[in-house]
Amino acid sequence: MNYVQKYHGQPLTVVYEQDKQDHFNALEAARNREGVGIFRAFIYGRAEKYFKREIEGLTRKQKEARSKDGGMSFLF
């Protein structure tokens, strides 16, 4: 999985401690030929969770910087 993400220039998916068992369950289901859809949905959900946390952190930093100097801040 990491190789494919790195090859396509994507950030590596973070699997948080509380999600590890779900990660193993998704891998096992894919291995048992239940389809990769289960694993794909799991990875998509973890990537979404990661990006939401990153966006929240950046937004918080931007608000803090704006409140300190009172000026405008641009974050893309």
PDB file of N, CA, C and O in Angstrom:
ATOM      1  N   MET A   1       0.823  -1.181   0.000  1.00  0.00           N
ATOM      2  CA  MET A   1       0.000   0.000   0.000  1.00  0.00           C
ATOM      3  C   MET A   1       0.874   1.254   0.000  1.00  0.00           C
ATOM      4  O   MET A   1       0.644   2.169  -0.791  1.00  0.00           O
ATOM      5  N   ASN A   2       1.875   1.301   0.881  1.00  0.00           N
ATOM      6  CA  ASN A   2       2.748   2.474   0.944  1.00  0.00           C
ATOM      7  C   ASN A   2       3.466   2.703  -0.376  1.00  0.00           C
ATOM      8  O   ASN A   2       3.631   3.846  -0.803  1.00  0.00           O
ATOM      9  N   TYR A   3       3.891   1.632  -1.022  1.00  0.00           N
ATOM     10  CA  TYR A   3       4.590   1.760  -2.294  1.00  0.00           C
ATOM     11  C   TYR A   3       3.680   2.416  -3.336  1.00  0.00           C
ATOM     12  O   TYR A   3       4.102   3.328  -4.047  1.00  0.00           O
ATOM     13  N   VAL A   4       2.458   1.959  -3.422  1.00  0.00           N
ATOM     14  CA  VAL A   4       1.521   2.497  -4.417  1.00  0.00           C
ATOM     15  C   VAL A   4       1.253   3.969  -4.145  1.00  0.00           C
ATOM     16  O   VAL A   4       1.230   4.776  -5.074  1.00  0.00           O
ATOM     17  N   GLN A   5       1.051   4.327  -2.884  1.00  0.00           N
ATOM     18  CA  GLN A   5       0.799   5.728  -2.551  1.00  0.00           C
ATOM     19  C   GLN A   5       2.019   6.591  -2.876  1.00  0.00           C
ATOM     20  O   GLN A   5       1.883   7.669  -3.454  1.00  0.00           O
ATOM     21  N   LYS A   6       3.183   6.125  -2.512  1.00  0.00           N
ATOM     22  CA  LYS A   6       4.408   6.880  -2.777  1.00  0.00           C
ATOM     23  C   LYS A   6       4.645   7.016  -4.278  1.00  0.00           C
ATOM     24  O   LYS A   6       5.022   8.086  -4.757  1.00  0.00           O
ATOM     25  N   TYR A   7       4.425   5.939  -5.013  1.00  0.00           N
ATOM     26  CA  TYR A   7       4.612   5.935  -6.467  1.00  0.00           C
ATOM     27  C   TYR A   7       3.738   6.991  -7.139  1.00  0.00           C
ATOM     28  O   TYR A   7       4.170   7.639  -8.092  1.00  0.00           O
ATOM     29  N   HIS A   8       2.526   7.165  -6.655  1.00  0.00           N
ATOM     30  CA  HIS A   8       1.594   8.131  -7.246  1.00  0.00           C
ATOM     31  C   HIS A   8       1.665   9.499  -6.590  1.00  0.00           C
ATOM     32  O   HIS A   8       0.826  10.360  -6.856  1.00  0.00           O
ATOM     33  N   GLY A   9       2.675   9.710  -5.723  1.00  0.00           N
ATOM     34  CA  GLY A   9       2.870  11.020  -5.114  1.00  0.00           C
ATOM     35  C   GLY A   9       1.845  11.375  -4.051  1.00  0.00           C
ATOM     36  O   GLY A   9       1.633  12.551  -3.756  1.00  0.00           O
ATOM     37  N   GLN A  10       1.214  10.370  -3.479  1.00  0.00           N
ATOM     38  CA  GLN A  10       0.206  10.600  -2.456  1.00  0.00           C
ATOM     39  C   GLN A  10       0.837  10.487  -1.065  1.00  0.00           C
ATOM     40  O   GLN A  10       1.825   9.774  -0.890  1.00  0.00           O
ATOM     41  N   PRO A  11       0.274  11.180  -0.085  1.00  0.00           N
ATOM     42  CA  PRO A  11       0.793  11.018   1.285  1.00  0.00           C
ATOM     43  C   PRO A  11       0.460   9.617   1.787  1.00  0.00           C
ATOM     44  O   PRO A  11      -0.557   9.033   1.412  1.00  0.00           O
ATOM     45  N   LEU A  12       1.326   9.094   2.634  1.00  0.00           N
ATOM     46  CA  LEU A  12       1.084   7.772   3.186  1.00  0.00           C
ATOM     47  C   LEU A  12      -0.091   7.819   4.146  1.00  0.00           C
ATOM     48  O   LEU A  12      -0.252   8.785   4.893  1.00  0.00           O
ATOM     49  N   THR A  13      -0.907   6.781   4.126  1.00  0.00           N
ATOM     50  CA  THR A  13      -2.083   6.723   4.978  1.00  0.00           C
ATOM     51  C   THR A  13      -1.675   6.404   6.401  1.00  0.00           C
ATOM     52  O   THR A  13      -0.925   5.459   6.647  1.00  0.00           O
ATOM     53  N   VAL A  14      -2.167   7.189   7.325  1.00  0.00           N
ATOM     54  CA  VAL A  14      -1.893   6.986   8.739  1.00  0.00           C
ATOM     55  C   VAL A  14      -2.991   6.089   9.307  1.00  0.00           C
ATOM     56  O   VAL A  14      -4.179   6.379   9.173  1.00  0.00           O
ATOM     57  N   VAL A  15      -2.573   4.996   9.943  1.00  0.00           N
ATOM     58  CA  VAL A  15      -3.524   4.132  10.633  1.00  0.00           C
ATOM     59  C   VAL A  15      -3.301   4.361  12.126  1.00  0.00           C
ATOM     60  O   VAL A  15      -2.277   3.962  12.682  1.00  0.00           O
ATOM     61  N   TYR A  16      -4.264   5.001  12.758  1.00  0.00           N
ATOM     62  CA  TYR A  16      -4.152   5.327  14.170  1.00  0.00           C
ATOM     63  C   TYR A  16      -4.311   4.076  15.032  1.00  0.00           C
ATOM     64  O   TYR A  16      -4.894   3.080  14.605  1.00  0.00           O
ATOM     65  N   GLU A  17      -3.790   4.147  16.232  1.00  0.00           N
ATOM     66  CA  GLU A  17      -3.801   3.000  17.148  1.00  0.00           C
ATOM     67  C   GLU A  17      -5.208   2.422  17.316  1.00  0.00           C
ATOM     68  O   GLU A  17      -5.382   1.203  17.303  1.00  0.00           O
ATOM     69  N   GLN A  18      -6.206   3.283  17.473  1.00  0.00           N
ATOM     70  CA  GLN A  18      -7.566   2.805  17.697  1.00  0.00           C
ATOM     71  C   GLN A  18      -8.166   2.146  16.455  1.00  0.00           C
ATOM     72  O   GLN A  18      -9.211   1.502  16.545  1.00  0.00           O
ATOM     73  N   ASP A  19      -7.518   2.300  15.296  1.00  0.00           N
ATOM     74  CA  ASP A  19      -8.030   1.723  14.048  1.00  0.00           C
ATOM     75  C   ASP A  19      -7.281   0.465  13.621  1.00  0.00           C
ATOM     76  O   ASP A  19      -7.608  -0.124  12.591  1.00  0.00           O
ATOM     77  N   LYS A  20      -6.298   0.052  14.384  1.00  0.00           N
ATOM     78  CA  LYS A  20      -5.453  -1.074  13.966  1.00  0.00           C
ATOM     79  C   LYS A  20      -6.241  -2.366  13.770  1.00  0.00           C
ATOM     80  O   LYS A  20      -6.026  -3.071  12.784  1.00  0.00           O
ATOM     81  N   GLN A  21      -7.143  -2.685  14.684  1.00  0.00           N
ATOM     82  CA  GLN A  21      -7.905  -3.932  14.537  1.00  0.00           C
ATOM     83  C   GLN A  21      -8.772  -3.890  13.286  1.00  0.00           C
ATOM     84  O   GLN A  21      -8.873  -4.889  12.573  1.00  0.00           O
ATOM     85  N   ASP A  22      -9.399  -2.751  13.008  1.00  0.00           N
ATOM     86  CA  ASP A  22     -10.189  -2.608  11.784  1.00  0.00           C
ATOM     87  C   ASP A  22      -9.303  -2.769  10.551  1.00  0.00           C
ATOM     88  O   ASP A  22      -9.731  -3.332   9.544  1.00  0.00           O
ATOM     89  N   HIS A  23      -8.069  -2.274  10.633  1.00  0.00           N
ATOM     90  CA  HIS A  23      -7.113  -2.407   9.536  1.00  0.00           C
ATOM     91  C   HIS A  23      -6.826  -3.884   9.269  1.00  0.00           C
ATOM     92  O   HIS A  23      -6.866  -4.331   8.123  1.00  0.00           O
ATOM     93  N   PHE A  24      -6.540  -4.628  10.315  1.00  0.00           N
ATOM     94  CA  PHE A  24      -6.267  -6.055  10.147  1.00  0.00           C
ATOM     95  C   PHE A  24      -7.498  -6.802   9.633  1.00  0.00           C
ATOM     96  O   PHE A  24      -7.374  -7.707   8.807  1.00  0.00           O
ATOM     97  N   ASN A  25      -8.671  -6.433  10.111  1.00  0.00           N
ATOM     98  CA  ASN A  25      -9.907  -7.068   9.637  1.00  0.00           C
ATOM     99  C   ASN A  25     -10.130  -6.803   8.149  1.00  0.00           C
ATOM    100  O   ASN A  25     -10.542  -7.697   7.409  1.00  0.00           O
ATOM    101  N   ALA A  26      -9.859  -5.582   7.719  1.00  0.00           N
ATOM    102  CA  ALA A  26     -10.024  -5.243   6.301  1.00  0.00           C
ATOM    103  C   ALA A  26      -9.019  -6.008   5.442  1.00  0.00           C
ATOM    104  O   ALA A  26      -9.362  -6.488   4.362  1.00  0.00           O
ATOM    105  N   LEU A  27      -7.785  -6.121   5.919  1.00  0.00           N
ATOM    106  CA  LEU A  27      -6.779  -6.895   5.191  1.00  0.00           C
ATOM    107  C   LEU A  27      -7.181  -8.367   5.083  1.00  0.00           C
ATOM    108  O   LEU A  27      -7.059  -8.979   4.022  1.00  0.00           O
ATOM    109  N   GLU A  28      -7.652  -8.911   6.175  1.00  0.00           N
ATOM    110  CA  GLU A  28      -8.072 -10.320   6.196  1.00  0.00           C
ATOM    111  C   GLU A  28      -9.241 -10.552   5.249  1.00  0.00           C
ATOM    112  O   GLU A  28      -9.264 -11.549   4.528  1.00  0.00           O
ATOM    113  N   ALA A  29     -10.199  -9.655   5.244  1.00  0.00           N
ATOM    114  CA  ALA A  29     -11.357  -9.786   4.352  1.00  0.00           C
ATOM    115  C   ALA A  29     -10.921  -9.742   2.889  1.00  0.00           C
ATOM    116  O   ALA A  29     -11.422 -10.508   2.066  1.00  0.00           O
ATOM    117  N   ALA A  30      -9.996  -8.853   2.571  1.00  0.00           N
ATOM    118  CA  ALA A  30      -9.498  -8.770   1.188  1.00  0.00           C
ATOM    119  C   ALA A  30      -8.744 -10.043   0.822  1.00  0.00           C
ATOM    120  O   ALA A  30      -8.866 -10.542  -0.297  1.00  0.00           O
ATOM    121  N   ARG A  31      -7.978 -10.560   1.753  1.00  0.00           N
ATOM    122  CA  ARG A  31      -7.220 -11.790   1.498  1.00  0.00           C
ATOM    123  C   ARG A  31      -8.147 -12.983   1.292  1.00  0.00           C
ATOM    124  O   ARG A  31      -7.833 -13.876   0.505  1.00  0.00           O
ATOM    125  N   ASN A  32      -9.263 -13.012   1.976  1.00  0.00           N
ATOM    126  CA  ASN A  32     -10.222 -14.111   1.860  1.00  0.00           C
ATOM    127  C   ASN A  32     -11.122 -13.951   0.646  1.00  0.00           C
ATOM    128  O   ASN A  32     -12.159 -14.605   0.539  1.00  0.00           O
ATOM    129  N   ARG A  33     -10.727 -13.093  -0.251  1.00  0.00           N
ATOM    130  CA  ARG A  33     -11.437 -12.884  -1.523  1.00  0.00           C
ATOM    131  C   ARG A  33     -12.848 -12.319  -1.359  1.00  0.00           C
ATOM    132  O   ARG A  33     -13.716 -12.524  -2.208  1.00  0.00           O
ATOM    133  N   GLU A  34     -13.058 -11.615  -0.270  1.00  0.00           N
ATOM    134  CA  GLU A  34     -14.340 -10.930  -0.115  1.00  0.00           C
ATOM    135  C   GLU A  34     -14.345  -9.650  -0.938  1.00  0.00           C
ATOM    136  O   GLU A  34     -15.353  -8.947  -1.009  1.00  0.00           O
ATOM    137  N   GLY A  35     -13.222  -9.361  -1.552  1.00  0.00           N
ATOM    138  CA  GLY A  35     -13.106  -8.193  -2.418  1.00  0.00           C
ATOM    139  C   GLY A  35     -12.267  -7.106  -1.789  1.00  0.00           C
ATOM    140  O   GLY A  35     -12.212  -6.973  -0.567  1.00  0.00           O
ATOM    141  N   VAL A  36     -11.623  -6.341  -2.625  1.00  0.00           N
ATOM    142  CA  VAL A  36     -10.779  -5.259  -2.129  1.00  0.00           C
ATOM    143  C   VAL A  36     -11.599  -4.031  -1.739  1.00  0.00           C
ATOM    144  O   VAL A  36     -11.063  -3.076  -1.178  1.00  0.00           O
ATOM    145  N   GLY A  37     -12.877  -4.057  -2.032  1.00  0.00           N
ATOM    146  CA  GLY A  37     -13.737  -2.923  -1.693  1.00  0.00           C
ATOM    147  C   GLY A  37     -13.743  -2.614  -0.211  1.00  0.00           C
ATOM    148  O   GLY A  37     -13.794  -1.451   0.188  1.00  0.00           O
ATOM    149  N   ILE A  38     -13.690  -3.656   0.605  1.00  0.00           N
ATOM    150  CA  ILE A  38     -13.674  -3.468   2.060  1.00  0.00           C
ATOM    151  C   ILE A  38     -12.401  -2.736   2.468  1.00  0.00           C
ATOM    152  O   ILE A  38     -12.438  -1.786   3.250  1.00  0.00           O
ATOM    153  N   PHE A  39     -11.283  -3.192   1.929  1.00  0.00           N
ATOM    154  CA  PHE A  39     -10.002  -2.563   2.259  1.00  0.00           C
ATOM    155  C   PHE A  39      -9.930  -1.146   1.693  1.00  0.00           C
ATOM    156  O   PHE A  39      -9.433  -0.234   2.352  1.00  0.00           O
ATOM    157  N   ARG A  40     -10.420  -0.970   0.491  1.00  0.00           N
ATOM    158  CA  ARG A  40     -10.428   0.357  -0.135  1.00  0.00           C
ATOM    159  C   ARG A  40     -11.255   1.332   0.695  1.00  0.00           C
ATOM    160  O   ARG A  40     -10.847   2.476   0.896  1.00  0.00           O
ATOM    161  N   ALA A  41     -12.402   0.893   1.172  1.00  0.00           N
ATOM    162  CA  ALA A  41     -13.257   1.751   1.994  1.00  0.00           C
ATOM    163  C   ALA A  41     -12.558   2.101   3.311  1.00  0.00           C
ATOM    164  O   ALA A  41     -12.653   3.234   3.784  1.00  0.00           O
ATOM    165  N   PHE A  42     -11.862   1.135   3.896  1.00  0.00           N
ATOM    166  CA  PHE A  42     -11.139   1.398   5.124  1.00  0.00           C
ATOM    167  C   PHE A  42     -10.062   2.455   4.901  1.00  0.00           C
ATOM    168  O   PHE A  42      -9.966   3.413   5.668  1.00  0.00           O
ATOM    169  N   ILE A  43      -9.253   2.287   3.857  1.00  0.00           N
ATOM    170  CA  ILE A  43      -8.159   3.221   3.573  1.00  0.00           C
ATOM    171  C   ILE A  43      -8.717   4.604   3.250  1.00  0.00           C
ATOM    172  O   ILE A  43      -8.168   5.614   3.690  1.00  0.00           O
ATOM    173  N   TYR A  44      -9.786   4.653   2.497  1.00  0.00           N
ATOM    174  CA  TYR A  44     -10.407   5.943   2.180  1.00  0.00           C
ATOM    175  C   TYR A  44     -10.845   6.647   3.469  1.00  0.00           C
ATOM    176  O   TYR A  44     -10.631   7.847   3.636  1.00  0.00           O
ATOM    177  N   GLY A  45     -11.454   5.889   4.366  1.00  0.00           N
ATOM    178  CA  GLY A  45     -11.908   6.468   5.627  1.00  0.00           C
ATOM    179  C   GLY A  45     -10.760   6.991   6.474  1.00  0.00           C
ATOM    180  O   GLY A  45     -10.876   8.044   7.101  1.00  0.00           O
ATOM    181  N   ARG A  46      -9.649   6.259   6.496  1.00  0.00           N
ATOM    182  CA  ARG A  46      -8.485   6.710   7.274  1.00  0.00           C
ATOM    183  C   ARG A  46      -7.847   7.937   6.633  1.00  0.00           C
ATOM    184  O   ARG A  46      -7.421   8.852   7.338  1.00  0.00           O
ATOM    185  N   ALA A  47      -7.779   7.963   5.318  1.00  0.00           N
ATOM    186  CA  ALA A  47      -7.217   9.136   4.634  1.00  0.00           C
ATOM    187  C   ALA A  47      -8.092  10.357   4.901  1.00  0.00           C
ATOM    188  O   ALA A  47      -7.582  11.448   5.157  1.00  0.00           O
ATOM    189  N   GLU A  48      -9.403  10.174   4.840  1.00  0.00           N
ATOM    190  CA  GLU A  48     -10.323  11.277   5.114  1.00  0.00           C
ATOM    191  C   GLU A  48     -10.137  11.792   6.537  1.00  0.00           C
ATOM    192  O   GLU A  48     -10.111  13.002   6.763  1.00  0.00           O
ATOM    193  N   LYS A  49     -10.009  10.881   7.492  1.00  0.00           N
ATOM    194  CA  LYS A  49      -9.795  11.251   8.889  1.00  0.00           C
ATOM    195  C   LYS A  49      -8.498  12.049   9.044  1.00  0.00           C
ATOM    196  O   LYS A  49      -8.465  13.059   9.747  1.00  0.00           O
ATOM    197  N   TYR A  50      -7.438  11.594   8.389  1.00  0.00           N
ATOM    198  CA  TYR A  50      -6.142  12.266   8.454  1.00  0.00           C
ATOM    199  C   TYR A  50      -6.231  13.680   7.875  1.00  0.00           C
ATOM    200  O   TYR A  50      -5.773  14.639   8.496  1.00  0.00           O
ATOM    201  N   PHE A  51      -6.823  13.804   6.681  1.00  0.00           N
ATOM    202  CA  PHE A  51      -6.905  15.115   6.045  1.00  0.00           C
ATOM    203  C   PHE A  51      -7.774  16.082   6.845  1.00  0.00           C
ATOM    204  O   PHE A  51      -7.466  17.272   6.907  1.00  0.00           O
ATOM    205  N   LYS A  52      -8.840  15.600   7.451  1.00  0.00           N
ATOM    206  CA  LYS A  52      -9.682  16.471   8.282  1.00  0.00           C
ATOM    207  C   LYS A  52      -8.891  17.007   9.466  1.00  0.00           C
ATOM    208  O   LYS A  52      -8.992  18.186   9.805  1.00  0.00           O
ATOM    209  N   ARG A  53      -8.098  16.132  10.097  1.00  0.00           N
ATOM    210  CA  ARG A  53      -7.273  16.585  11.221  1.00  0.00           C
ATOM    211  C   ARG A  53      -6.244  17.609  10.769  1.00  0.00           C
ATOM    212  O   ARG A  53      -6.016  18.603  11.458  1.00  0.00           O
ATOM    213  N   GLU A  54      -5.626  17.379   9.626  1.00  0.00           N
ATOM    214  CA  GLU A  54      -4.635  18.317   9.102  1.00  0.00           C
ATOM    215  C   GLU A  54      -5.266  19.669   8.786  1.00  0.00           C
ATOM    216  O   GLU A  54      -4.707  20.715   9.114  1.00  0.00           O
ATOM    217  N   ILE A  55      -6.422  19.641   8.152  1.00  0.00           N
ATOM    218  CA  ILE A  55      -7.114  20.893   7.800  1.00  0.00           C
ATOM    219  C   ILE A  55      -7.515  21.649   9.066  1.00  0.00           C
ATOM    220  O   ILE A  55      -7.370  22.869   9.133  1.00  0.00           O
ATOM    221  N   GLU A  56      -8.014  20.935  10.061  1.00  0.00           N
ATOM    222  CA  GLU A  56      -8.388  21.584  11.324  1.00  0.00           C
ATOM    223  C   GLU A  56      -7.171  22.236  11.980  1.00  0.00           C
ATOM    224  O   GLU A  56      -7.262  23.351  12.493  1.00  0.00           O
ATOM    225  N   GLY A  57      -6.030  21.535  11.963  1.00  0.00           N
ATOM    226  CA  GLY A  57      -4.809  22.086  12.545  1.00  0.00           C
ATOM    227  C   GLY A  57      -4.336  23.326  11.818  1.00  0.00           C
ATOM    228  O   GLY A  57      -3.953  24.313  12.446  1.00  0.00           O
ATOM    229  N   LEU A  58      -4.362  23.280  10.491  1.00  0.00           N
ATOM    230  CA  LEU A  58      -3.941  24.443   9.710  1.00  0.00           C
ATOM    231  C   LEU A  58      -4.895  25.621   9.902  1.00  0.00           C
ATOM    232  O   LEU A  58      -4.464  26.771   9.992  1.00  0.00           O
ATOM    233  N   THR A  59      -6.184  25.326   9.965  1.00  0.00           N
ATOM    234  CA  THR A  59      -7.174  26.379  10.179  1.00  0.00           C
ATOM    235  C   THR A  59      -6.976  27.033  11.540  1.00  0.00           C
ATOM    236  O   THR A  59      -7.058  28.254  11.672  1.00  0.00           O
ATOM    237  N   ARG A  60      -6.715  26.207  12.551  1.00  0.00           N
ATOM    238  CA  ARG A  60      -6.484  26.735  13.901  1.00  0.00           C
ATOM    239  C   ARG A  60      -5.243  27.626  13.924  1.00  0.00           C
ATOM    240  O   ARG A  60      -5.262  28.701  14.522  1.00  0.00           O
ATOM    241  N   LYS A  61      -4.166  27.184  13.276  1.00  0.00           N
ATOM    242  CA  LYS A  61      -2.936  27.984  13.220  1.00  0.00           C
ATOM    243  C   LYS A  61      -3.180  29.306  12.502  1.00  0.00           C
ATOM    244  O   LYS A  61      -2.678  30.352  12.915  1.00  0.00           O
ATOM    245  N   GLN A  62      -3.950  29.246  11.435  1.00  0.00           N
ATOM    246  CA  GLN A  62      -4.240  30.462  10.679  1.00  0.00           C
ATOM    247  C   GLN A  62      -5.039  31.444  11.532  1.00  0.00           C
ATOM    248  O   GLN A  62      -4.767  32.644  11.511  1.00  0.00           O
ATOM    249  N   LYS A  63      -6.020  30.946  12.280  1.00  0.00           N
ATOM    250  CA  LYS A  63      -6.828  31.817  13.147  1.00  0.00           C
ATOM    251  C   LYS A  63      -5.975  32.422  14.256  1.00  0.00           C
ATOM    252  O   LYS A  63      -6.130  33.596  14.593  1.00  0.00           O
ATOM    253  N   GLU A  64      -5.075  31.619  14.824  1.00  0.00           N
ATOM    254  CA  GLU A  64      -4.194  32.128  15.873  1.00  0.00           C
ATOM    255  C   GLU A  64      -3.276  33.219  15.337  1.00  0.00           C
ATOM    256  O   GLU A  64      -3.078  34.242  15.993  1.00  0.00           O
ATOM    257  N   ALA A  65      -2.719  33.009  14.156  1.00  0.00           N
ATOM    258  CA  ALA A  65      -1.824  34.004  13.565  1.00  0.00           C
ATOM    259  C   ALA A  65      -2.582  35.290  13.262  1.00  0.00           C
ATOM    260  O   ALA A  65      -2.060  36.388  13.454  1.00  0.00           O
ATOM    261  N   ARG A  66      -3.803  35.148  12.793  1.00  0.00           N
ATOM    262  CA  ARG A  66      -4.612  36.314  12.461  1.00  0.00           C
ATOM    263  C   ARG A  66      -4.951  37.101  13.718  1.00  0.00           C
ATOM    264  O   ARG A  66      -4.980  38.331  13.690  1.00  0.00           O
ATOM    265  N   SER A  67      -5.206  36.407  14.814  1.00  0.00           N
ATOM    266  CA  SER A  67      -5.582  37.105  16.040  1.00  0.00           C
ATOM    267  C   SER A  67      -4.374  37.795  16.681  1.00  0.00           C
ATOM    268  O   SER A  67      -4.539  38.778  17.403  1.00  0.00           O
ATOM    269  N   LYS A  68      -3.173  37.294  16.429  1.00  0.00           N
ATOM    270  CA  LYS A  68      -1.968  37.900  17.001  1.00  0.00           C
ATOM    271  C   LYS A  68      -1.627  39.230  16.352  1.00  0.00           C
ATOM    272  O   LYS A  68      -1.359  40.218  17.036  1.00  0.00           O
ATOM    273  N   ASP A  69      -1.639  39.246  15.023  1.00  0.00           N
ATOM    274  CA  ASP A  69      -1.204  40.467  14.341  1.00  0.00           C
ATOM    275  C   ASP A  69      -2.349  41.273  13.749  1.00  0.00           C
ATOM    276  O   ASP A  69      -2.147  42.407  13.314  1.00  0.00           O
ATOM    277  N   GLY A  70      -3.530  40.712  13.726  1.00  0.00           N
ATOM    278  CA  GLY A  70      -4.680  41.443  13.246  1.00  0.00           C
ATOM    279  C   GLY A  70      -4.728  41.616  11.733  1.00  0.00           C
ATOM    280  O   GLY A  70      -5.676  42.194  11.203  1.00  0.00           O
ATOM    281  N   GLY A  71      -3.703  41.114  11.033  1.00  0.00           N
ATOM    282  CA  GLY A  71      -3.656  41.251   9.583  1.00  0.00           C
ATOM    283  C   GLY A  71      -4.350  40.098   8.880  1.00  0.00           C
ATOM    284  O   GLY A  71      -4.979  39.243   9.504  1.00  0.00           O
ATOM    285  N   MET A  72      -4.216  40.102   7.578  1.00  0.00           N
ATOM    286  CA  MET A  72      -4.822  39.043   6.783  1.00  0.00           C
ATOM    287  C   MET A  72      -3.797  37.923   6.579  1.00  0.00           C
ATOM    288  O   MET A  72      -2.584  38.137   6.592  1.00  0.00           O
ATOM    289  N   SER A  73      -4.340  36.735   6.392  1.00  0.00           N
ATOM    290  CA  SER A  73      -3.487  35.572   6.165  1.00  0.00           C
ATOM    291  C   SER A  73      -4.084  34.764   5.031  1.00  0.00           C
ATOM    292  O   SER A  73      -5.297  34.564   4.976  1.00  0.00           O
ATOM    293  N   PHE A  74      -3.244  34.303   4.132  1.00  0.00           N
ATOM    294  CA  PHE A  74      -3.705  33.492   3.011  1.00  0.00           C
ATOM    295  C   PHE A  74      -3.094  32.106   3.127  1.00  0.00           C
ATOM    296  O   PHE A  74      -1.879  31.954   3.252  1.00  0.00           O
ATOM    297  N   LEU A  75      -3.955  31.104   3.083  1.00  0.00           N
ATOM    298  CA  LEU A  75      -3.507  29.715   3.178  1.00  0.00           C
ATOM    299  C   LEU A  75      -4.234  28.944   2.103  1.00  0.00           C
ATOM    300  O   LEU A  75      -5.463  28.877   2.107  1.00  0.00           O
ATOM    301  N   PHE A  76      -3.490  28.364   1.186  1.00  0.00           N
ATOM    302  CA  PHE A  76      -4.093  27.590   0.113  1.00  0.00           C
ATOM    303  C   PHE A  76      -3.687  26.153   0.246  1.00  0.00           C
ATOM    304  O   PHE A  76      -4.090  25.320  -0.565  1.00  0.00           O
TER     305      PHE A  76
END
